[in-house]
Amino acid sequence: MESLTDLFLYDNSLTEFASFIFGCKKLVHLDLSYNSITGPIPIELKKLTKLQELILSKNKFTGSIPHDIGLISGLKTLDLAGNDILGGHIPASLGQLRALEHLYLMSCGLNSSSPSQLGLFANLKYLYLSLNNLAGSLPPSLAALSRISDFFISSNSITDAIPGCIFTNWTNLRNLALARNSFIGPIPREIGLLKNLRWLLISFNKFSRHIPMEIWNLTNLEFLEFASNELNGTLPSSIRNLSKLVYLNLYGNHLTGSLPPELCNLEAIEY
């Protein structure tokens, strides 16, 4: 087993972490997802120094995310999603994983703030933190995620205004989900810089003031959801620029005026 590089045991009925795994020093891919493994995530995982992909989602791990995972320096994918009784915080030590491209921590019972070290993931493309109890504000250090493609942090307890500087380097971003938090203040006009954006989901917050005009120039948008905020103003004729829009949801705001006739020209829209 010492020469084993790939181990896929997902979708079984395993209840414990097999100790032989820690002796597989050449292991590159480890997938134990969709089992019923209980107890803490083993700190012995740090022995697997060749590991690039660690997938432990949809189990029954308890405790917290071990700091020692930050020692697996070549890790590109870390998926712990769906361990909803895990709890604790996001260890600052994860910021040492400079090769990380995929980080999936949805529904992990996390109950701290987002550490500034998240901005150290220079190669990160996918960051999923939805369905936790994260609080506080978004750290401005997130601006350093210049390769980010998907940023999902919906259904948390994050507050305060969003620093617009976060978005200035996110030119590769395709999907942005901020819904069901407690964000306040205006929608950052810097979101208008995200020319590759497909999904913009910010419903159920406390965003106020006008929708920035820059939003209506995001010509690749397909899903736009601003429902249940405190937005005011009118819909401009420049909404015609969103020719790829399939879904538009603006209910529960304070918008005024009449609907622009250009809305009827959005041929792709379904809802």
C-alpha positions in Angstrom: 0.0 0.0 0.0 3.0 2.3 0.4 3.0 3.0 -3.4 -0.7 3.8 -3.5 -1.4 7.2 -5.1 -5.2 7.2 -5.5 -7.8 6.0 -3.0 -11.5 6.4 -3.7 -13.8 5.0 -1.1 -16.7 7.4 -1.5 -20.4 6.4 -1.3 -20.0 3.5 1.1 -21.0 2.9 4.7 -17.7 3.5 6.4 -17.9 4.6 10.0 -14.3 5.2 10.9 -11.1 6.5 9.4 -8.9 3.5 8.4 -5.5 3.9 10.0 -3.6 2.2 7.1 -4.3 5.4 5.1 -1.7 7.3 7.1 1.0 4.9 5.9 0.3 5.6 2.2 3.0 8.3 2.0 2.6 8.6 -1.8 -1.1 9.3 -1.8 -2.2 12.1 -4.1 -5.9 11.7 -4.2 -8.1 10.7 -1.2 -11.9 10.6 -1.4 -13.9 9.3 1.5 -17.0 11.4 0.8 -20.6 10.2 1.3 -19.9 7.8 4.2 -20.8 7.9 7.9 -17.3 8.5 9.4 -17.5 9.9 12.9 -15.1 11.5 15.3 -12.6 14.3 14.7 -10.8 14.7 11.4 -7.4 13.0 12.1 -4.4 15.2 12.5 -2.3 12.3 11.1 -3.4 13.5 7.7 -0.4 15.9 7.8 1.8 12.8 7.2 0.4 12.6 3.6 2.7 15.3 2.3 2.1 14.3 -1.4 -1.6 14.8 -1.1 -3.2 17.2 -3.6 -6.9 16.3 -3.2 -8.6 15.7 0.1 -12.4 15.0 -0.1 -14.1 14.2 3.2 -17.5 15.8 2.4 -20.9 14.3 3.6 -19.7 12.5 6.7 -20.3 12.9 10.4 -17.0 14.4 11.6 -17.1 16.4 14.8 -14.8 18.8 16.5 -13.2 21.4 14.3 -11.0 21.7 11.2 -7.4 20.6 12.3 -4.7 23.3 12.1 -2.4 20.6 10.8 -4.1 20.4 7.4 -2.3 23.7 6.7 0.9 21.6 6.6 -0.1 19.7 3.5 1.5 22.3 1.3 0.7 20.7 -2.1 -3.0 20.5 -1.5 -5.1 21.8 -4.4 -8.6 20.6 -3.3 -10.0 20.6 0.2 -13.6 19.5 0.5 -15.2 19.1 3.9 -18.7 20.2 2.9 -21.8 18.7 4.5 -20.2 17.9 7.9 -22.7 20.1 9.6 -21.8 19.1 13.1 -18.1 19.9 12.6 -18.3 23.4 14.1 -15.4 25.7 15.2 -13.6 28.2 13.0 -11.6 28.3 9.8 -8.0 27.8 10.9 -5.7 30.7 10.0 -3.1 28.0 9.1 -5.1 27.1 6.0 -3.6 30.3 4.6 -0.3 28.3 4.2 -1.9 26.2 1.4 -0.7 28.4 -1.4 -1.4 25.8 -4.1 -5.1 25.5 -3.1 -7.5 26.0 -6.0 -10.8 24.5 -4.5 -12.0 25.1 -1.0 -15.4 23.7 -0.1 -16.6 24.3 3.5 -20.4 24.6 2.9 -22.6 23.5 5.8 -19.8 22.8 8.3 -21.3 24.5 11.3 -18.5 27.1 11.2 -19.2 29.9 13.7 -16.4 32.4 13.6 -15.4 35.3 11.4 -13.7 34.9 8.0 -10.0 35.1 8.7 -7.9 37.5 6.8 -5.6 34.6 5.8 -8.2 33.6 3.2 -6.5 36.3 1.1 -3.3 34.3 1.0 -4.8 31.7 -1.5 -3.1 33.1 -4.5 -4.3 30.2 -6.8 -7.8 29.8 -5.4 -10.6 29.6 -8.0 -13.5 28.2 -6.0 -14.4 29.3 -2.5 -17.7 27.9 -1.0 -18.5 29.0 2.5 -22.3 29.0 2.4 -24.7 27.6 5.0 -22.6 28.3 8.1 -22.8 30.7 11.0 -19.9 32.9 9.9 -20.1 36.4 11.4 -18.3 39.7 11.3 -17.4 41.5 8.1 -15.6 40.4 4.9 -11.8 41.0 5.2 -10.4 43.4 2.6 -7.5 40.9 2.2 -9.9 38.9 -0.1 -9.0 41.4 -2.8 -5.8 39.3 -3.4 -7.8 36.4 -4.8 -7.1 37.4 -8.3 -7.9 34.0 -9.8 -11.2 33.5 -8.1 -14.1 32.2 -10.3 -16.8 31.3 -7.8 -17.4 33.0 -4.4 -20.3 31.6 -2.4 -20.9 32.9 1.1 -24.7 32.9 1.3 -26.7 31.9 4.4 -24.4 33.1 7.0 -24.5 36.0 9.6 -22.0 38.4 7.9 -22.6 42.1 8.6 -21.4 45.6 7.7 -20.8 47.2 4.3 -18.7 45.3 1.8 -15.4 46.9 1.0 -15.5 47.7 -2.8 -11.8 47.1 -3.0 -12.4 43.3 -2.7 -13.7 43.1 -6.3 -11.0 45.2 -8.1 -8.8 42.2 -8.9 -11.6 39.6 -9.4 -11.6 39.8 -13.2 -12.2 36.0 -13.6 -15.2 35.9 -11.3 -18.2 34.1 -12.8 -20.5 33.5 -9.8 -21.0 35.7 -6.8 -23.5 34.6 -4.0 -23.9 36.9 -1.0 -27.6 36.2 -0.3 -29.1 35.7 3.2 -26.7 37.7 5.3 -26.9 41.1 7.0 -24.9 43.2 4.6 -25.7 46.9 4.8 -24.9 50.1 2.8 -24.8 50.4 -1.0 -24.0 47.7 -3.4 -20.4 48.2 -4.3 -20.1 49.8 -7.7 -16.9 47.9 -8.2 -19.0 44.8 -8.9 -19.5 46.5 -12.3 -15.8 45.6 -13.0 -16.6 41.9 -13.1 -17.2 41.6 -16.8 -17.3 37.7 -16.7 -20.0 37.6 -14.1 -22.8 35.1 -14.8 -24.6 34.9 -11.4 -25.1 37.8 -9.0 -27.1 36.7 -6.0 -27.5 39.2 -3.1 -31.1 38.7 -2.0 -32.2 38.9 1.7 -29.7 41.5 3.0 -30.0 45.1 3.9 -28.4 46.8 0.9 -29.8 50.3 0.4 -29.7 53.2 -2.1 -29.7 52.9 -5.9 -28.6 49.9 -7.9 -25.2 51.0 -9.3 -25.4 51.9 -13.0 -22.3 49.8 -13.6 -24.4 46.6 -12.9 -26.4 47.2 -16.1 -23.2 46.9 -18.2 -22.5 43.3 -17.0 -23.4 41.8 -20.4 -22.7 38.2 -19.4 -25.2 38.1 -16.5 -27.6 35.3 -16.6 -29.0 35.3 -13.0 -29.6 38.5 -11.2 -31.3 38.4 -7.8 -31.6 41.5 -5.6 -34.9 40.5 -3.7 -35.7 41.6 -0.2 -33.3 44.4 0.3 -33.8 48.2 0.8 -33.0 49.4 -2.7 -34.6 52.4 -4.2 -34.6 54.3 -7.5 -35.8 53.2 -10.9 -34.9 50.6 -13.4 -32.9 52.3 -16.2 -33.2 51.7 -20.0 -29.7 50.3 -19.9 -31.2 47.1 -18.6 -31.4 46.2 -22.3 -27.6 45.5 -22.1 -28.3 42.3 -20.2 -29.2 40.3 -23.3 -28.2 36.9 -21.7 -30.4 37.4 -18.6 -32.5 34.3 -17.9 -33.7 35.2 -14.3 -34.4 38.6 -12.7 -35.7 38.9 -9.2 -36.1 42.4 -7.6 -39.1 41.9 -5.3 -39.3 43.3 -1.8 -37.4 46.6 -2.4 -38.4 50.2 -2.7 -38.1 50.7 -6.4 -40.3 53.4 -8.0 -41.3 54.6 -11.4 -42.4 52.5 -14.4 -40.8 49.5 -16.0 -38.6 50.4 -18.9 -39.9 49.1 -22.2 -36.5 47.7 -22.9 -37.3 45.0 -20.4 -39.5 43.4 -23.1 -36.5 43.0 -25.3 -34.7 40.6 -23.0 -35.5 37.5 -25.1 -33.6 35.0 -23.0 -35.4 35.9 -19.8 -37.6 33.1 -18.4 -38.5 34.4 -14.9 
